[in-house]
Amino acid sequence: MTAPARSPALLGRLRHLADRAWSRTGVTAPPPLPSLAVDLAPVLLVGLLTGADAAVNEPGYRQADRFTWSLLAVSLLALAVRRRHPVLAALVTGAACAGWALYGHIGELLNLPVIVALYTVAVSGDRRRTLWTALVAASLSGAVALRVGRDVVNPQGLPVLEMLWPLVPLLLGEVVRTRGQLLDEYARRVAQAEAEREREAARRVREERVRIARELHDIVAHTVTAMTVHSAVALDALDGSPEVARRAMVQVRDSGREAVRELRATVGVLREDADETTAPAPRLAELGELVARLTGSGVEAVLRQPDDVGPLAPITELAAYRIVQEALTNVVRHARARHVAVSVRREGGDLVVEVVDDGTAAAPATSARAEHGTGAGPGTATGFGLVGMRERAAAVGGTLACGPAPGGGFRVRASLPADGGAP
């Protein structure tokens, strides 16, 4: 048999309440009693009460003798192991109680050992065991009452009443055990809900970190690349063409200001106590400025964009802008191209953006699509450029394909839902 089930939630709550009560008195709480003392304390109390009842019997009835004390000793020994063997303790104490009745003892507390044993059976088991125990205990108690009731000298209670009293400790134990199980279930659900909240919070933190990293990469990579190219042009033209160098440095200055503005907006979003108004997210209307920054870098850029592409969700415009931005950065850094064409158009419910260059850098033989998360562009196999573009396309429910263009060079094509992937 197993030891009685204890409710961790119930025990923890009782321990917490006890600690609070002791703390209010200003006295240090006593250390918890050892398990052996907890087991033997009820046995001692039952022994004192039952022994006192057995020692003082009514005149004219059988008085306590060696047999009486032997049954009491056996009952107390059985109670000492009730937590490990509850059914055995109930059988032994029940037999001792029946022995007292058949032997002719009268007393209200002689059935106290079996009451404790029956309570332990119910509180440490399950409902099926409690029902079987109730059936057996009620039947045996009624049979003993019928047998002893024939003796008019030593009458017993009515058989029906004698069949009911074993059910009381069983019912009490069942109630206590069920309440403990409910508290355990509540505690388990609370712990599960807390774990779910922690996992959800961790997931959101990871997603936010990826989003911030993507934003910073798109801002810094593009701007720094443009600044590096224009700085190289300025250095080459510093002695022979001061005006070219001046224009290149102006581009460096403008690019730096733009990077500072976007970084300030991004950092402002992260600051919970930020009072200043952050700059709005880039839109498709700003693609002209983005393409114009390539002037002087040795790459001739062309933008084909209709005046009106219809209503677009802000998240779609941001994704399209960043994809074009990263694609142009890769053209400048890796493609060794002289011409690049950026086109924006509406196809049904999708916004399609393409960036095609005439570079000579080696390109993968197969295209990479956002939904598969494979492939890389020239020179970016180990970088985060195409990864970020795929993530931006997938975030709005779109697709991204990149690979060699039919006439040479490299092409990046993104198809994004105009409504931002709204359900």
C-alpha positions as CSV (number, residue, x, y, z in Angstrom):
1,M,0.0,0.0,0.0
2,T,1.1,3.5,-0.6
3,A,1.4,6.3,1.9
4,P,-1.5,8.8,2.1
5,A,-1.5,11.4,-0.6
6,R,-0.6,14.9,0.6
7,S,-1.6,18.0,-1.2
8,P,1.5,20.2,-1.8
9,A,-0.6,23.2,-2.4
10,L,-2.6,22.6,0.8
11,L,0.4,21.9,2.9
12,G,2.2,24.9,1.5
13,R,-0.7,27.1,2.2
14,L,-1.0,25.9,5.8
15,R,2.7,26.3,6.3
16,H,2.5,29.8,5.0
17,L,-0.3,30.7,7.3
18,A,1.5,29.2,10.3
19,D,4.6,31.1,9.5
20,R,2.6,34.4,9.3
21,A,0.9,33.7,12.6
22,W,4.3,33.1,14.3
23,S,5.8,36.1,12.7
24,R,3.1,38.4,14.2
25,T,3.8,37.1,17.7
26,G,7.5,38.1,17.3
27,V,8.5,34.5,18.4
28,T,10.6,32.3,16.2
29,A,8.5,29.5,14.8
30,P,9.4,26.0,16.0
31,P,11.0,23.6,13.6
32,P,8.7,21.1,11.9
33,L,8.1,17.8,13.7
34,P,9.8,14.7,12.2
35,S,7.8,12.3,10.2
36,L,7.9,9.6,12.9
37,A,6.5,12.0,15.5
38,V,3.7,12.9,13.2
39,D,2.8,9.2,12.7
40,L,3.0,8.3,16.4
41,A,1.2,11.3,17.9
42,P,-2.3,10.2,16.8
43,V,-1.5,6.7,17.9
44,L,-0.7,7.9,21.4
45,L,-3.9,10.0,21.6
46,V,-6.0,7.1,20.4
47,G,-4.3,4.8,22.9
48,L,-5.0,7.1,25.8
49,L,-8.7,7.6,24.9
50,T,-9.4,4.0,24.0
51,G,-7.5,2.6,27.0
52,A,-9.4,4.8,29.4
53,D,-12.7,3.7,27.9
54,A,-11.7,0.0,28.1
55,A,-10.4,0.3,31.7
56,V,-13.7,1.8,33.0
57,N,-16.5,-0.5,32.0
58,E,-20.0,-0.5,33.4
59,P,-20.7,-2.9,36.4
60,G,-22.3,-6.1,35.4
61,Y,-20.4,-6.3,32.1
62,R,-17.0,-7.9,31.3
63,Q,-14.1,-5.9,32.7
64,A,-10.8,-5.3,31.1
65,D,-8.3,-8.2,31.3
66,R,-5.3,-9.4,29.4
67,F,-7.3,-10.2,26.3
68,T,-8.6,-6.6,26.3
69,W,-5.2,-5.0,26.5
70,S,-3.8,-7.4,23.9
71,L,-6.4,-6.3,21.4
72,L,-5.6,-2.6,22.2
73,A,-1.9,-3.2,21.7
74,V,-2.5,-4.9,18.4
75,S,-4.7,-2.0,17.3
76,L,-2.1,0.6,18.2
77,L,0.6,-1.3,16.4
78,A,-1.6,-1.5,13.3
79,L,-2.2,2.3,13.5
80,A,1.5,3.0,13.7
81,V,1.9,1.6,10.2
82,R,-1.4,2.9,8.8
83,R,0.2,5.3,6.3
84,R,2.2,2.5,4.7
85,H,-0.4,-0.2,5.0
86,P,-3.8,1.5,5.4
87,V,-6.0,-1.5,4.4
88,L,-4.1,-3.8,6.7
89,A,-4.5,-1.4,9.6
90,A,-8.2,-1.2,8.9
91,L,-8.5,-5.0,8.9
92,V,-6.6,-5.4,12.2
93,T,-8.3,-2.6,14.0
94,G,-11.7,-3.8,12.7
95,A,-11.0,-7.3,13.9
96,A,-10.0,-5.9,17.3
97,C,-13.2,-3.8,17.5
98,A,-15.3,-6.9,16.6
99,G,-13.4,-8.9,19.2
100,W,-14.2,-6.4,22.0
101,A,-17.9,-6.5,21.0
102,L,-18.1,-10.3,20.9
103,Y,-16.1,-10.5,24.1
104,G,-18.7,-8.4,25.9
105,H,-17.1,-5.0,26.3
106,I,-19.2,-1.9,26.2
107,G,-17.7,1.5,25.3
108,E,-18.2,4.5,23.0
109,L,-14.5,4.9,22.2
110,L,-13.6,1.3,21.6
111,N,-14.1,1.8,17.8
112,L,-11.8,4.9,17.7
113,P,-8.8,2.9,16.3
114,V,-10.9,1.5,13.4
115,I,-12.3,5.0,12.7
116,V,-8.8,6.4,12.3
117,A,-7.8,3.5,10.1
118,L,-10.9,3.8,7.9
119,Y,-10.2,7.6,7.5
120,T,-6.6,6.7,6.4
121,V,-7.9,4.2,3.9
122,A,-10.1,6.8,2.2
123,V,-7.7,9.8,2.4
124,S,-4.8,7.8,0.9
125,G,-6.5,5.8,-1.8
126,D,-9.1,6.3,-4.5
127,R,-12.9,6.3,-4.7
128,R,-13.1,2.7,-5.8
129,R,-11.1,1.5,-2.8
130,T,-13.3,3.7,-0.5
131,L,-16.5,2.2,-1.9
132,W,-15.3,-1.4,-1.5
133,T,-14.1,-0.6,2.0
134,A,-17.4,1.0,2.9
135,L,-19.3,-2.1,1.7
136,V,-17.2,-4.6,3.6
137,A,-17.0,-2.5,6.8
138,A,-20.8,-1.8,6.9
139,S,-21.6,-5.5,6.3
140,L,-19.2,-6.8,9.0
141,S,-20.4,-4.1,11.5
142,G,-24.0,-5.1,10.9
143,A,-23.2,-8.8,11.2
144,V,-21.4,-8.2,14.5
145,A,-24.4,-6.2,15.8
146,L,-26.8,-9.0,14.9
147,R,-24.6,-11.6,16.6
148,V,-24.1,-9.6,19.8
149,G,-27.7,-8.3,19.8
150,R,-29.0,-11.7,20.7
151,D,-27.4,-11.4,24.2
152,V,-29.9,-9.4,26.2
153,V,-27.4,-9.1,29.0
154,N,-25.1,-7.1,26.7
155,P,-27.3,-5.4,24.1
156,Q,-25.8,-3.5,21.2
157,G,-27.2,-0.8,19.0
158,L,-29.5,-1.4,16.1
159,P,-27.9,-3.2,13.1
160,V,-28.8,-0.4,10.8
161,L,-27.1,2.2,13.0
162,E,-24.1,0.0,13.4
163,M,-23.8,-0.3,9.7
164,L,-23.7,3.5,9.3
165,W,-21.0,4.6,11.6
166,P,-18.1,3.1,9.5
167,L,-19.2,5.2,6.6
168,V,-18.6,8.5,8.5
169,P,-14.8,8.3,8.6
170,L,-14.7,7.0,5.1
171,L,-16.8,9.9,3.8
172,L,-14.7,12.4,5.7
173,G,-11.5,11.0,4.2
174,E,-13.0,11.0,0.8
175,V,-13.9,14.7,1.1
176,V,-10.4,15.6,2.4
177,R,-8.7,13.6,-0.4
178,T,-10.9,15.1,-3.1
179,R,-10.2,18.7,-1.8
180,G,-6.5,18.0,-1.8
181,Q,-6.7,16.7,-5.4
182,L,-8.6,19.8,-6.5
183,L,-6.0,22.1,-4.9
184,D,-3.2,20.1,-6.6
185,E,-5.0,20.5,-9.9
186,Y,-5.4,24.2,-9.4
187,A,-1.8,24.5,-8.5
188,R,-0.8,22.5,-11.5
189,R,-2.9,24.7,-13.8
190,V,-1.5,27.9,-12.3
191,A,2.0,26.6,-12.8
192,Q,1.2,25.6,-16.3
193,A,-0.4,28.9,-17.1
194,E,2.7,30.7,-15.6
195,A,5.0,28.6,-17.8
196,E,2.9,29.3,-20.8
197,R,3.1,33.1,-20.1
198,E,6.9,32.8,-19.7
199,R,7.2,30.9,-22.9
200,E,5.0,33.4,-24.7
201,A,7.0,36.3,-23.3
202,A,10.3,34.7,-24.3
203,R,8.9,34.1,-27.8
204,R,7.9,37.7,-28.1
205,V,11.3,38.9,-26.9
206,R,13.0,36.7,-29.5
207,E,10.7,38.0,-32.2
208,E,11.3,41.6,-31.1
209,R,15.1,41.1,-31.0
210,V,15.0,39.7,-34.6
211,R,12.9,42.7,-35.7
212,I,15.2,45.2,-34.1
213,A,18.3,43.4,-35.6
214,R,16.6,43.5,-39.0
215,E,15.8,47.2,-38.7
216,L,19.4,48.1,-37.6
217,H,20.9,45.9,-40.3
218,D,18.8,47.5,-43.0
219,I,19.6,51.0,-41.8
220,V,23.3,50.6,-41.1
221,A,24.3,48.3,-43.9
222,H,22.7,50.4,-46.6
223,T,23.9,53.8,-45.3
224,V,27.4,52.7,-44.4
225,T,27.8,51.0,-47.8
226,A,26.7,54.2,-49.5
227,M,29.0,56.3,-47.4
228,T,31.9,54.0,-48.1
229,V,31.4,54.1,-51.8
230,H,31.0,57.9,-51.9
231,S,34.1,58.3,-49.7
232,A,36.1,56.2,-52.1
233,V,34.9,58.4,-55.0
234,A,35.8,61.5,-53.1
235,L,39.3,60.2,-52.4
236,D,39.9,59.3,-56.0
237,A,38.6,62.7,-57.3
238,L,40.1,64.9,-54.5
239,D,43.1,66.0,-56.6
240,G,41.9,66.0,-60.1
241,S,38.1,66.8,-59.7
242,P,37.4,68.8,-56.6
243,E,33.7,69.3,-57.6
244,V,33.2,65.5,-57.9
245,A,34.8,65.0,-54.6
246,R,32.6,67.8,-53.1
247,R,29.4,66.2,-54.4
248,A,30.5,62.8,-53.1
249,M,31.2,64.2,-49.6
250,V,27.8,65.9,-49.7
251,Q,26.3,62.5,-50.3
252,V,28.3,61.1,-47.4
253,R,27.0,63.9,-45.2
254,D,23.3,63.4,-46.3
255,S,23.6,59.6,-45.8
256,G,25.0,60.0,-42.4
257,R,22.2,62.4,-41.4
258,E,19.6,60.0,-42.7
259,A,21.2,57.1,-40.8
260,V,21.2,59.1,-37.6
261,R,17.5,60.1,-38.1
262,E,16.4,56.5,-38.6
263,L,18.5,55.2,-35.8
264,R,17.1,57.8,-33.5
265,A,13.6,56.8,-34.5
266,T,14.4,53.1,-33.8
267,V,16.0,53.8,-30.5
268,G,13.1,56.1,-29.5
269,V,10.7,53.2,-30.0
270,L,12.7,51.1,-27.6
271,R,12.7,53.8,-24.9
272,E,9.7,53.4,-22.7
273,D,10.1,57.0,-21.4
274,A,10.7,58.6,-24.7
275,D,8.8,61.9,-25.0
276,E,9.9,63.0,-28.4
277,T,7.9,62.0,-31.4
278,T,9.6,59.4,-33.5
279,A,9.9,59.7,-37.3
280,P,7.4,57.7,-39.4
281,A,8.4,54.5,-41.0
282,P,9.7,54.8,-44.6
283,R,7.1,54.7,-47.4
284,L,7.1,53.9,-51.1
285,A,7.1,57.6,-51.8
286,E,10.7,57.8,-50.5
287,L,12.0,55.2,-53.0
288,G,13.1,58.0,-55.3
289,E,15.4,59.5,-52.6
290,L,16.7,56.0,-51.9
291,V,17.6,55.3,-55.5
292,A,19.1,58.8,-55.9
293,R,21.7,58.1,-53.2
294,L,23.4,55.7,-55.7
295,T,24.4,58.7,-57.8
296,G,28.1,59.0,-57.8
297,S,28.7,55.5,-56.7
298,G,29.4,54.2,-60.3
299,V,26.0,52.5,-60.6
300,E,23.3,54.1,-62.8
301,A,19.9,53.5,-61.1
302,V,16.5,53.7,-62.7
303,L,13.2,53.7,-60.8
304,R,9.9,52.7,-62.5
305,Q,7.0,53.4,-60.2
306,P,3.5,54.5,-61.1
307,D,2.0,57.6,-59.6
308,D,-0.6,55.6,-57.8
309,V,-0.4,51.9,-56.9
310,G,-3.6,51.9,-54.9
311,P,-4.2,51.6,-51.2
312,L,-1.4,49.8,-49.3
313,A,-1.0,48.8,-45.7
314,P,1.8,50.7,-43.9
315,I,3.5,47.3,-43.1
316,T,3.5,46.4,-46.8
317,E,5.1,49.7,-47.8
318,L,7.8,49.4,-45.1
319,A,8.6,45.8,-46.2
320,A,8.8,46.9,-49.8
321,Y,11.1,49.8,-49.0
322,R,13.4,47.7,-46.8
323,I,13.6,45.0,-49.5
324,V,14.6,47.5,-52.2
325,Q,17.0,49.1,-49.8
326,E,18.8,45.8,-49.0
327,A,18.8,44.8,-52.7
328,L,20.5,48.0,-53.7
329,T,23.0,47.6,-50.9
330,N,23.9,44.2,-52.2
331,V,24.2,45.6,-55.7
332,V,26.8,48.2,-54.6
333,R,28.7,45.9,-52.4
334,H,28.8,42.6,-54.3
335,A,27.3,42.7,-57.8
336,R,30.0,44.8,-59.7
337,A,27.1,46.1,-61.7
338,R,26.9,49.3,-63.8
339,H,23.1,49.5,-64.1
340,V,20.3,48.6,-61.8
341,A,16.5,48.9,-62.4
342,V,13.9,49.2,-59.6
343,S,10.3,48.6,-60.5
344,V,7.2,48.8,-58.4
345,R,3.8,47.7,-59.7
346,R,0.4,46.4,-58.6
347,E,-0.7,42.9,-59.7
348,G,-4.2,42.2,-58.5
349,G,-4.1,42.2,-54.7
350,D,-0.3,42.1,-54.5
351,L,2.4,44.7,-54.6
352,V,5.4,43.5,-56.7
353,V,8.8,45.0,-56.4
354,E,11.8,44.0,-58.5
355,V,15.5,44.9,-58.4
356,V,17.5,43.8,-61.4
357,D,21.1,44.5,-62.1
358,D,23.6,43.6,-64.8
359,G,26.4,42.5,-62.5
360,T,28.9,39.8,-63.3
361,A,29.1,38.3,-59.8
362,A,28.4,34.5,-59.6
363,A,24.8,33.8,-58.6
364,P,23.2,30.6,-57.2
365,A,21.9,28.2,-59.7
366,T,18.5,28.1,-58.0
367,S,16.3,30.8,-56.7
368,A,15.6,31.3,-53.0
369,R,12.1,31.7,-51.8
370,A,11.0,33.2,-48.5
371,E,8.7,30.4,-47.7
372,H,11.5,27.9,-47.9
373,G,14.2,30.0,-46.3
374,T,17.0,28.7,-48.7
375,G,19.4,30.3,-51.1
376,A,21.6,33.4,-51.0
377,G,22.6,36.2,-53.3
378,P,26.1,37.0,-54.5
379,G,28.4,37.6,-51.7
380,T,25.7,37.2,-49.1
381,A,25.8,33.5,-48.4
382,T,26.9,34.0,-44.9
383,G,25.3,37.5,-44.3
384,F,22.0,38.6,-43.1
385,G,20.8,40.6,-46.1
386,L,18.7,37.9,-47.9
387,V,17.6,36.4,-44.5
388,G,16.2,39.8,-43.6
389,M,14.4,40.2,-46.9
390,R,12.9,36.7,-46.6
391,E,11.7,37.5,-43.1
392,R,10.2,40.8,-44.2
393,A,8.3,39.2,-47.0
394,A,7.1,36.3,-44.9
395,A,6.0,38.6,-42.1
396,V,3.3,40.1,-44.4
397,G,2.4,36.8,-46.0
398,G,4.4,37.4,-49.2
399,T,7.1,35.6,-51.1
400,L,10.6,36.5,-52.2
401,A,12.6,35.0,-55.0
402,C,16.2,35.9,-56.0
403,G,18.5,34.4,-58.5
404,P,20.2,35.0,-61.9
405,A,18.3,37.2,-64.3
406,P,17.6,35.7,-67.8
407,G,19.8,38.2,-69.6
408,G,22.6,38.1,-67.0
409,G,23.0,39.8,-63.7
410,F,20.9,39.2,-60.6
411,R,17.2,39.7,-59.8
412,V,15.3,40.1,-56.6
413,R,11.5,39.9,-56.8
414,A,9.1,40.2,-53.9
415,S,5.4,39.8,-54.1
416,L,3.6,41.3,-51.0
417,P,-0.1,41.4,-50.2
418,A,-1.3,44.9,-50.4
419,D,-3.4,44.6,-47.3
420,G,-0.3,43.5,-45.2
421,G,-1.5,39.9,-44.8
422,A,-4.7,41.0,-42.9
423,P,-7.1,38.1,-42.3
